[in-house]
Amino acid sequence: MVQRSGPSSLDVAAATDAAPERNGRTRPSSDKQVSNVFQPGRRTHSLLGVQVAGIGGYVPDVVVTNAQLEARYGFEPGWVEQRTGILERRHAPEGTATADLCVEAARNAAQSARIDLDDVDLLVVGTFTPDYHCPSTACLVQHELGLDCPAFDVQAACSGFMYALVTAAQFVASGNSETALVVGGDCNSRIVDPTDQRTAPLFGDGAGAVLLTKGDPHQGLLCYQLGADGGGTPLLYRPAGGTLTPATADALAAGDHYLKMDGRNVFKWAVRALTDTIELVLDRTGMAVRDVDLFLVHQANVRIIDYAMEQLGISPDRVHNNLQRFGNTSAASIPLAMDEAYREGRINRGDTVLLSGFGAGLTWGTGLFRW
Ligand SMILES: CC(C)(COP(=O)(O)OP(=O)(O)OC[C@H]1O[C@@H](n2cnc3c(N)ncnc32)[C@H](O)[C@@H]1OP(=O)(O)O)[C@@H](O)C(=O)NCCC(=O)NCCS
């Protein structure tokens, strides 16, 4: 059992001010409901016989530094770096959207695996910033890559890659897919209010992809947990643009199509979620922190990562971070970090890698992957 200490009781009940309305009633967002946010559950599963055959990442060329945002929007100098550890992020140029980022990441993954994309028989894309509400971003990626396979999106916000990975791995483990392409991609710069210091500078654009193929019986997810708690909706959500509140002129004028975030309470939830879910997965496999070769966790805020790792007794050299350069790229964050770590020689066959994502929903997903 991993030993930890630190804050355990959360004041999430305060996170209720921006609750979505339905028929005049406040929905899953009353004080009582939100105060119950993060009921992690104890269900975990195992999924072996799957391997990562290739990884690829892609970020747009346009670098946007904190200094540029400070000059452009009057943000408090040094605030973003001090509160998040983020120094710069990438923004997709006009005319480039999530599917374009995903296509580039997929091509890079195929190249690294020396796998012909014609062999791909399943495509799952994790994204919460689709090019269109309909059709799915996966269909656009499928078309652009000329794939002959089923293609669908998984929407679990910043846990999107973990959800997509676990979904595709089921097909591979069962023998119903021989080569599955899993992509996590988001174009966050399009959904944040650029003038909002507490939200916009935290996010960036990018995509990451893996190709999954049948592995030996020791490879794959030794243990994983996927979780969701919709009681946390008002902590991180986009009020307008869906079927409840369409993107009317009034909604757009009010900025309700932008991502709304209760950063303070997301912060506290994230520290606890990350700590609890990693501890659970390690516990279930009887593994200790020292048995894990590398920790790749969602790149949201370096303070969230540092606090959680400290509580779990994980030293910083066992964690691969890149949020300093890319910010929070949502579903792309874990595969982008994985791609970098792999290319730096930090992941090798037989290694045990802990992957953990968390985000809007609330959702979370953690997997202990034997490479
Ligand atoms: C937006 C943000 C940068 C603002 O930074 P900030 O002003 O320094 O942080 P805040 O004060 O808003 O919130 C941090 C809270 O966590 C608390 N906290 C600090 N260390 C903590 C720890 N180890 N464990 C739990 N909570 C902790 C702080 O005390 C503070 O709560 P308080 O105001 O009740 O004292 C920050 O809130 C944030 O990054 N939130 C998470 C955003 C995020 O990652 N979103 C995407 C999720 S996928």
The ligand as an SDF file (V2000), in Angstrom:
LIG
                    3D

 48 50  0  0  0  0  0  0  0  0999 V2000
   -6.6650   28.2470  -12.5180 C   0  0  0  0  0  0  0  0  0  0  0  0
   -5.5160   28.0730  -11.5410 C   0  0  0  0  0  0  0  0  0  0  0  0
   -4.2040   28.1090  -12.3190 C   0  0  0  0  0  0  0  0  0  0  0  0
   -5.5060   29.2200  -10.5620 C   0  0  0  0  0  0  0  0  0  0  0  0
   -4.3720   29.0670   -9.7330 O   0  0  0  0  0  0  0  0  0  0  0  0
   -4.3260   29.4790   -8.2000 P   0  0  0  0  0  0  0  0  0  0  0  0
   -5.0440   30.7810   -8.1030 O   0  0  0  0  0  0  0  0  0  0  0  0
   -2.9600   29.4250   -7.6640 O   0  0  0  0  0  0  0  0  0  0  0  0
   -5.0730   28.2910   -7.5380 O   0  0  0  0  0  0  0  0  0  0  0  0
   -6.3430   28.4320   -6.7090 P   0  0  0  0  0  0  0  0  0  0  0  0
   -6.0040   29.2640   -5.5080 O   0  0  0  0  0  0  0  0  0  0  0  0
   -7.4340   28.8610   -7.6090 O   0  0  0  0  0  0  0  0  0  0  0  0
   -6.6920   26.9600   -6.2380 O   0  0  0  0  0  0  0  0  0  0  0  0
   -5.8170   26.1440   -5.6510 C   0  0  0  0  0  0  0  0  0  0  0  0
   -6.5170   25.5910   -4.4330 C   0  0  0  0  0  0  0  0  0  0  0  0
   -5.9630   24.3230   -4.1710 O   0  0  0  0  0  0  0  0  0  0  0  0
   -5.4360   24.3350   -2.8510 C   0  0  0  0  0  0  0  0  0  0  0  0
   -4.2880   23.4590   -2.7490 N   0  0  0  0  0  0  0  0  0  0  0  0
   -3.0070   23.8480   -2.7020 C   0  0  0  0  0  0  0  0  0  0  0  0
   -2.2330   22.7750   -2.5540 N   0  0  0  0  0  0  0  0  0  0  0  0
   -3.0350   21.6890   -2.5170 C   0  0  0  0  0  0  0  0  0  0  0  0
   -2.8120   20.3160   -2.3690 C   0  0  0  0  0  0  0  0  0  0  0  0
   -1.5970   19.8050   -2.2150 N   0  0  0  0  0  0  0  0  0  0  0  0
   -3.8750   19.4930   -2.3810 N   0  0  0  0  0  0  0  0  0  0  0  0
   -5.1120   19.9880   -2.5170 C   0  0  0  0  0  0  0  0  0  0  0  0
   -5.3750   21.2900   -2.6360 N   0  0  0  0  0  0  0  0  0  0  0  0
   -4.3530   22.1520   -2.6480 C   0  0  0  0  0  0  0  0  0  0  0  0
   -5.1210   25.7610   -2.5700 C   0  0  0  0  0  0  0  0  0  0  0  0
   -5.0440   25.9750   -1.1740 O   0  0  0  0  0  0  0  0  0  0  0  0
   -6.2970   26.4380   -3.2050 C   0  0  0  0  0  0  0  0  0  0  0  0
   -7.4390   26.3110   -2.4200 O   0  0  0  0  0  0  0  0  0  0  0  0
   -7.9420   27.4830   -1.4120 P   0  0  0  0  0  0  0  0  0  0  0  0
   -8.2170   28.6610   -2.2520 O   0  0  0  0  0  0  0  0  0  0  0  0
   -9.1670   26.9070   -0.7790 O   0  0  0  0  0  0  0  0  0  0  0  0
   -6.8160   27.7040   -0.4500 O   0  0  0  0  0  0  0  0  0  0  0  0
   -5.6450   26.7830  -10.7460 C   0  0  0  0  0  0  0  0  0  0  0  0
   -6.7940   26.8690   -9.9580 O   0  0  0  0  0  0  0  0  0  0  0  0
   -5.6910   25.5490  -11.6040 C   0  0  0  0  0  0  0  0  0  0  0  0
   -4.7490   25.2310  -12.3300 O   0  0  0  0  0  0  0  0  0  0  0  0
   -6.7750   24.7970  -11.5220 N   0  0  0  0  0  0  0  0  0  0  0  0
   -6.8960   23.5420  -12.2550 C   0  0  0  0  0  0  0  0  0  0  0  0
   -7.1400   23.8400  -13.7160 C   0  0  0  0  0  0  0  0  0  0  0  0
   -7.0220   22.6100  -14.5400 C   0  0  0  0  0  0  0  0  0  0  0  0
   -6.0810   21.8950  -14.4450 O   0  0  0  0  0  0  0  0  0  0  0  0
   -8.0040   22.4230  -15.4300 N   0  0  0  0  0  0  0  0  0  0  0  0
   -8.0200   21.3530  -16.3650 C   0  0  0  0  0  0  0  0  0  0  0  0
   -8.3090   20.0660  -15.7200 C   0  0  0  0  0  0  0  0  0  0  0  0
   -8.2600   18.8230  -16.9220 S   0  0  0  0  0  0  0  0  0  0  0  0
  1  2  1  0
  2  3  1  0
  2  4  1  0
  2 36  1  0
  4  5  1  0
  5  6  1  0
  6  7  2  0
  6  8  1  0
  6  9  1  0
  9 10  1  0
 10 11  2  0
 10 12  1  0
 10 13  1  0
 13 14  1  0
 14 15  1  0
 15 16  1  0
 15 30  1  0
 16 17  1  0
 17 18  1  0
 17 28  1  0
 18 19  1  0
 18 27  1  0
 19 20  2  0
 20 21  1  0
 21 22  1  0
 21 27  2  0
 22 23  1  0
 22 24  2  0
 24 25  1  0
 25 26  2  0
 26 27  1  0
 28 29  1  0
 28 30  1  0
 30 31  1  0
 31 32  1  0
 32 33  2  0
 32 34  1  0
 32 35  1  0
 36 37  1  0
 36 38  1  0
 38 39  2  0
 38 40  1  0
 40 41  1  0
 41 42  1  0
 42 43  1  0
 43 44  2  0
 43 45  1  0
 45 46  1  0
 46 47  1  0
 47 48  1  0
M  END
$$$$
